[in-house]
Amino acid sequence: MTDFTVGDDCFRIDGKPVRLLSGALHYFRVHEEQWAHRLSMLAAMGLNCVETYVPWNLHEPREGAYRDVGALGRFLDAVREAGLWAIVRPGPYICAEWENGGFPVWVTGRFGRRVRTRDAGYRAAVERWFVELLPQVVERQVDRGGPVVLVQAENEYGSYGSDAVYLEWLAGLLRRCGVSVPLFTSDGPEDHMLTGGSVPGLLATANFGSGARAAFEVLRRHQPEGPLMCMEFWCGWFDHWGAEPVVRDPGQAAEALREILQYGASVNVYMAHGGTNFAGWAGANRGGPVQDGAFQPTVTSYDYDAPVDEYGRATEKFWAFREVLEKYAEGPLPALPPEPRGLAVTVRAELDEWAGLGDVLEALGDPEEPESGAPPTFEELGVDRGLVRYRVAVPGPRVPYPLTAAGLRDRAVVYVDGVRAGVLTEEDPSLPEPVAGPAEVELWVESLGRVNYGPRLGEPKGITGGVLHERQYLHGVRSRGLRLDAFAEAGAVAGVPFGPVPETSGGTGLFRGTFEIGGPSRVDHAGLRLPGWTRGFVWVNGFCLGRYWSAGPQETLYVPGPVLREGVNAVWVLELEGAGEPCVELGPGTPVRTGVPGVVQP
């Protein structure tokens, strides 16, 4: 039986000092058939460990309805096959630029500000989830022949709260569920964060992108003994829709990594390989020091400017990190696996069938809710990712007045008497032209991703204030949800009444077409582009690639090779604002970062 312990100044395996050289790779952001390749890339870079979060909302989207919880266990088995150790960060909160910070909407919708506190109802929900999840971790701990050496209690709690009772309860829950390997916490190297996020008796670690000496000096003030570890060495950064891509100079990042290791510390490179926010699971942020500013949704790509890019390829940063890490490795580093192969040529998928949004809603949507005095939120409707159509009548006769969606989150395409009248946002929630009565108004509201960090965590989506005509609330609202998951269910679009694509461009709805891939050669990935299209979602052979948006900076969606097949492939495009020419392009694929370099946050 292998024994992994936390010593006075280092980690130990069966009493022998060991340094963890870890890299973050989230199993849920990488197609399962590509896990082995990505893990072998981490080993070839010089890492001996891999770290992953666990998103609660992916596995329990509705209370008690568990979905593929076993994916974590299968990933940990792949980690063991790759000869790596594993660090598991089960949450229940994970941040990770992931929808709602990993919380299911039924949890934040029910408990609101009571999440991440000692609240009894919230704790009961967490306990039921951990009882379901943690046996996979317990069975694969290093003292049972598995790869798991560390498990995290919560995540960056000092950036959020100070409920020590909750943190100590959570650590106790992990122990009661059978976790026997060392537990740890991770926080920014700030006194208030370490004070709020640390638990007596648990290893405290720090998250930062540079300035290792200063960060570890702060950590030592709070924890005089124990191994030093940067649990998140931010070697890159994530991108927001409508903003310039963020990159970090490879040489500068390698020097920051070198400083951590020269200090004698262990490290977890965040991210070693970022992957993709498939199926609309990307989160969002709020600007400002207390996250009360502009809404900033995260793009579909989670390339992160990582050393292994979104397509699984070694970057300049990979080779710079490998040069640093090989000096700390035990023995020579393994060779790289074969480089992933993209499509040899660009192919076009002609979209020759179409169904309007109303028809799609009739076929795949939830039942329409009874009229209500105020528009229900997405949370109240049980919609996590997708759309809600709100319908309301403007009484008449009355003169034209401004029509406003108060508290709109996040974006709405509005129709008045069946004619498109405008696009509303949180910053600009009123139609450009006033509306007279009587009139029938439809508002197709889309969530662009829930906040994953800070005090706005768990804020509801939809029309959270009401529909106003001048200053008067319009009541008698009818609402109906269209969940993204409906497209992945058995039969999916079989009941959608498709017809020919309209001759005029600029439409909305679900477009369908095919493309062909010839020859027996292996295809590991492709990049999908929609020139001229505005905003929506794409599926290839029923697999949701995620959101596209002309706002940029991302122009190409990553298509995993295992999704493709030789011969005819199906593609669906759900356009929500304005279609371009009825075709999409698939080619070899390029990373998202093609714009002006930015500066990673330290």
N, C-alpha and C positions, 0 to 999 in steps of 0.2 A: 504493500500500500504506500503510495507516494504522499508525502507530507509537505504542504506548502504553508509557510508561516511568515509572519511579519516580525522581523528582528528589530534590535535597537537602532540599527543604521541601514539595514538592507532587507530584501526579501530572501527567503531561503527555501530550497528544495531539498528535503531530507537532510537538513542541516548545512547544505552547501550554499554559499552566497550566490545569488542570481540577479541579474538585471532584466527587467521586462522592457523589451523593445517591441512595442505594440503599434498597431495601426487600426484605425476605425474603418469598418466595412459593414454596412447594414444589410442583413440578409433580405430585407423587404424592399430594398432599392436595387436589387440585382436579380435577374432571372435565375431560378434555381439551377437550371442546367449550366449556368455560367459560374456558379460558386467556385468550383474546383479551379478553374483558370484564374480567377481573381485572387484566390488564396495563394496559389503558386506564385503569382506576381508579387504578393507581399513578402513571401519567403525569399524570393530572388532579390528583393530590395534590401534584405538584411534584417527583417523582422522575425521575432520568435513567438509573437502573440497577435491575436486579433480581438478587437472590441466591437460589440454590437449593442444597440438599444433594442427594446421590445415595445412596439406600439400597441397599446391596449385597444385603441379604436379599430385597428385593422382586424383584430381577432375577436372582438365582441362588439360589433357595430350596433346591435340591439341587445338589451339586457337578457342574458341567458342564452342568446343565440351565438354560440361559439363557432368560429370559422378558422379552420386550418391552424389551430394552436400548435400542432405538431411540427410546423415549419421550423420553429426554433430548435427543436431537438435534431431535426435532419441537418440543419446548418452546423450545429455543434459536432455532429458526427463527421461532417465534411472537414471541419477544422481539425479534428483528431487525425483524419486520414492525411491531411496536409502536413502533419507533424508540428502543429502550432498549439500554443496554449490559448485560452479564451478568457476574456473579461466580459461579464454580462451586466447590463444596466437595465433592469426590468421596470424602472419607474417607481410608481405608476405615472409620474410625469417625466417626459423625456426631452422636451424642447425640440432639438434636432431639425428645426425648420420644417416640422411635420405638422399637418393639420391638427389644430387644437392642442398642440404639445403632447399628442398621444392620447388624450382623454376622449372617450366616446361622448357624443353630444348628449346622450341620455344622462350621463354623469354630471357634466357642467350645467345642463339645462335644469336638472333637479336640484343640485346643491349650490350652484352659483358661487358666491364668495366663500362658501364653506369647504370647497375643495382644498386640498393640501393643508387641512387643519385637523384638530382633534375631534371634529364633529362625528358623532356616533354613527349616523346614517352613512356618511361618506366612508368612514373606516370599514363599515360592514361590506360596502360594495368592493373596496380594495381587497379585503380579506377573501371574499368569494372568488375574485379574479386570481389572486396569488395562489390560492388552493388549486385552481384549475391549471395555472401556468407552471408553477415552480417544480413539480415533480420531474419535468424534463431537465431542469438545471441540476437538481439534486442528484439524479441518476448519473449525471455526466461530470460530476466534480472530480478533481484530480485525485482525491483520496479514494475514489471508486474506479479508478482507471480511465477517467475522462479527461477532457482538456481544461475544465473551468477552474481557474485559480483565484479569481476575485469576483465579488458581486457587490453592486452599488446599492446603497440605501437612499432612495429618492434621487434628485438630480439638481444641482445648482440651487439648492433651497435658499441659501443666503441671499440670492438675487431676488427672492420673492417674499419670504416671511421669516418669522422668528419663533414659531411654535415648537419649542423643544419637546413638549409632551408628545406631539404628533411624531416627530422624528424618532424619539426613543421607542414609541409604540411600533413604528414601522420596522425598525431594526429588530425588535423582539419578534415581530410577525415573521420576518425572514428566517430567524432561528427556529421558531416553532414549526415552520414549514419544512425544516430539514436542511437549510443552508448551513454548512459547517466550515466552508472556506472563509478566509478573512473578508469582512465587510469594509466598505470605505464610503466616504463622501467626496464630492468635488465641488469647488467653488472658485470664484475669482479671487486673486490674491489681494483682497481688501479686508481690512479689519472687520467692518460690519458684515461682510459676506461670510467670512469664516466664523465669526461669532454666531451668526444666525443659522448657518448651515452645518456646523460640526456636531458630532455626537460623542460624548465621552466614551473612551474605549475603542472607538473606530478610527481607522486610519483616515486622516484628512489629506486630500490632494488638491492641486491648484490647476486652473485653466488659464492659459495665456498664449500669446503668439510671439512674444519677444521679451527681452529683459529678464532672463532667468534668474540672475543673481538677486535682483531686487525682489522678484516674486517669491523666491525661496526664503529670503530673509523675513518677509512678512509671515510666510507659513511657519517658520521656526519660532516666531513669537507665540504662536498658538499651539504648536506641537513640537516641543524641544527634542523629542526622540522619535525614531521610526524612519522608514525609508522616505526619501524625497521622490515625488513623482509629479510630473506634469500630465494630468489625465487628459487634457485636450490641448495639444500643441497645434494652434491654428496655422496651418501651412498655406492656407488660401482663404477663400470666403465664398459666400453664396450670392446669388443675383436676384434682383427684383425686376418685375415687369416695368418697362418704361424708363429704366435707368441704365447707365453705362455698365458693361461687365467689369467685374473686379478681378484683378490678377495680383500675384505677388512674385517678385523677382526670384528665380530659383536659387541664385547664389546667396542672396540675402536670407532666404528661408533656410538654406543649408547651414549658414553660419549660426542662425538662431538655434537650430537643432544641435549643432556642435557644442554650443554654450551649455545647453541642458545636460548633455552627456558628460562634458568635462567637469561639471559640478558634481558628478557621481550619481545623478538621478536616473530614474526610469522615466519612460516617456510613452505616450500614446499619440501617434500622429493623426490629427483630425483635419481632413479625412485622408486616409491612404488611398482609398478609391471611393468616390462619392456615389456614383450610380445615378438613378433617375427617380423622380417623384411620379411614378406611373399612376394612372387612374384618378387624377385630381387630388392626390394626397398632399400636395405642397401646402405649407402653412403661410403665415403672413406676419408682418411686424407693424409696430406703430412707431413713428418718429418721435423725437423729443426725449428729454431725460427721464420723464415718468410715463413714457409711451402714450402721450395724449395728443400726438401730432398726426401727420398724414398717414393714411393707410398704405402699406407697402407689401403687396402680395409677392410671394416667391415664385420664380419661374419653375418650369417642369424639370429642367436639367438640374441635377445636383452634382455636376462635374467638380465644383468647389475649387477649381484650379489645383486639383490633387496630383500627386506624382504619377498615379495610374489614372488616365483620363476616363471619361464616361464610356468610351468605346473599348476600354480594357488595354490601352496601349501605353507603353512607357514614354514619359515625357522627359524633357530636359531636367525637370525637377527630380524625377525618378533617379536619373544617373547621378545627380548631385547628392541626393540623400544616400544612395547606395555607397558612394565613396566615403561618406561620413560613417555610416553604420557598419561597414565591413571591418573597421578597426575594433569594433566591440563584439563581433560575432565569434562564436566558438567554431572554428574551422572555416573552410572556404564556403562562399555563398553558392547556392545552386544556380544553375543556368536558367535563363528566362524560358518560359514555355513558348510555343509558336505564337507569333503575333496574330491577333484576330484578323480575319479577312472580310472586307466589305464587298458589296456588289461591284462587279467589274465594270458595269456600264450603268448609266441612268435609264430607268424605265418609267413610263407614265401609266398611271391608273386613270382611265376614263370613267368619270362618274356619270352614268347614264340613267340612273333612277333617283327619284326624289319623293319625299313626303313632307308636307308642311308641319310646323311645330304643333299645331292643334291636333293633327292626325296622329303624330307621334305620342302626344300626351294622352289621347284617347286610348291608344293601344298599349302603352307602357306605364302610364302614370298611375299614381295612387288614386283611390276614389276621392271625388271632390268632397270637401268638408262642408257641413251645413253653414248657412250664413251666420256671420258673427258680428258683434258690435265693433270689434277692432281686428285688424289683420293678425293672424297668428304668426309667430316666428317659425323659422325652420326647425328649431328645437321642439317647439310644441307640435309640429307636424311630423317629427321623426325623420327629417331630411338632413343627412349629413353633408353629402356632396351632390350638387345638381342644381335644379331650378325649382321655383315655385311660381305658378301663375296666379296672380291676384286679379279678381274682377269686381268692379264696383260701379254703381250707377251715380251719375251726377243728376240730381233732380232738376226739373224745369217746369215752366220756362224761367231762365235767369240769364243775365248778361255774362259775357266772358270774364272769368277771374283766373288768377294763377292756380295751377294744380301742382301740389307738392307731395312728395313721399318723404315724410318726416322720419328721421332716424334710419335712413336707407343704408343697408349693408347687403350687397356691395354695389351692384350695378343693375339697372333696369332698362329694358327696352319697352317703350310705352306705345300703345295703340289707342286711338280715340275713334269710336265707331268704325273699327276695322282698319283705319288708316294710321300708318306709323307716324307718331308725333314727336319722337325724340328719344334720346338716351340719357338717363339720369344716373348720377353718382352721389356718393356721400357728400362730396364737396359742392356739387351743383345739383340739388335735388328737385328743382322746379323746371317744368316744361318751358321752352323758350317762348311759346305762344299761349295765351290764355285760352281756357276752354269754356264754352257756353253750355247751358243745359236746356233740354235733357240730352245726355250722352252716356254711352257705355264705354268704360275705360278698362283696358287690360294692361297689367304691369307684369312682365316676365322678368323676375328677379333672380340673379345668379349670385351664389357665394363664390368669391375668388380665393378663398382659403381663410381658415380661422387663425387668429393670433396665437402664436406658439410661445411667446415669452413676455414676461412682465405683468403688471397689474391688470391689463386688459384681457388676459387669458380667459377663455370661455365666454367672451361677449357674444350675444346672440346674433343670428343672421336673419335677413328678410327685411320687412318694413316694421321696424321696432317701435316707431312712434305712431304712425297712422297716415291715412291719405287725407290731405287737406285741400278744400276748395275755398280760396281766399283764407280765412281763419277758421272755417267750419270743417269739422271732421265729417267725412263721408262714412256712414255705417252700412251694414248689410253687405259685408265683404265675403266673397266666395273665394276659396283658395284650393289649389291642387298641386301636389308635388310631383316632380319628375326626377327620381333619384338616378344617379349614374349607375348604381348597382343593377338597375332594371335591365340595362343593356348587356349585362354579363350573365343573367339568369338563363335557364334552359329555354331554348327556342328564340330568345332575345328578340330580334326584329321580325320574326316570322309573321306576326300578326299586323305589322305596319303596312298600310295600303300604299305601296309605292306606285308611282307613275312616271312619265317622262319628265326630265329636267326642264323647268320653264326656260323659254328663250331669253328672257331678260335676266341680266346679272344683278347682283346685289340682294338676292333673296336669303331667307333663313329656312332652316329645316334640316332633315336628315338626308344626306346624299349617299348613294351606294354605287360601287363599281368594282372592277377587278383589275389585276395586273398579273403578268406571267413571269416566272423565273425559270430559265431553262438550264439544262446541263446538270451533271451529277456532282459538281464541285461544291465544297462546303462554303456556306455563307454564314459568317459569325455576326454580322450586323448590317444595318442599312441606316441611312438618314432620310427622313421624310420631310418634304417641304410643300407648302401650300401658297405659292405666290399669288398675291392679290386677294387672299381671304382675310377675314377680320379677326374673329375670335370664336373658339369652340373646342371640341374634343375630337380625337381620331382613334379609331379601332382598326387593327389589322388582324384578320382571322379571329375576330372576337376579343382580342387582347387590347385593352385601353392603354394607348401610349401616353395619354395625358392631355393637358391643355396647350393649345397654340394661341398666339395673340400677335397681331401685327405691331403692337406697341414695342416689341423687342425687349431686350437684346437677342433673345433666342429666336432663331429663324428655322432651325432644323430639329425635328424630334427624333430621338434615338429609337431604333427598332431592333430588339434583340433577335439574333439569328434563330434561336429555337422557335420563335413565333412564325417565321417564314417557312414555306414549303415549296418544293419543286413543282412546277406547273402553275395552276391557277390559284391566286390568293385574293381574298375579299378585303375590301377597305370600306369603312363607313366614316363619314364626316358629319358631325352635328354642328352646323354653323348657326350662331346665335345673333349675329349682327349684320353680316353682309358678305355673301359668297363672291368669290372670284370666278375665273373660268372653271368649268366643271372637270377639273383634273387635278391630280397631285403627282409629285415627282419623288422617286426613290433613287438614291445614289449611294456612293461610298460612305458619306457622312463626315461631318467636321464638328469639332468641339464648339461650344457656344461662344468662347472667348475670342472674338475676332475684332473687337472694337479697341478703343483707346485704353491702354492699361490704367488701372486704378491703383489704390493703395489699400492693402488689407488692414482691417482694424487691429491694433496691437492687443 
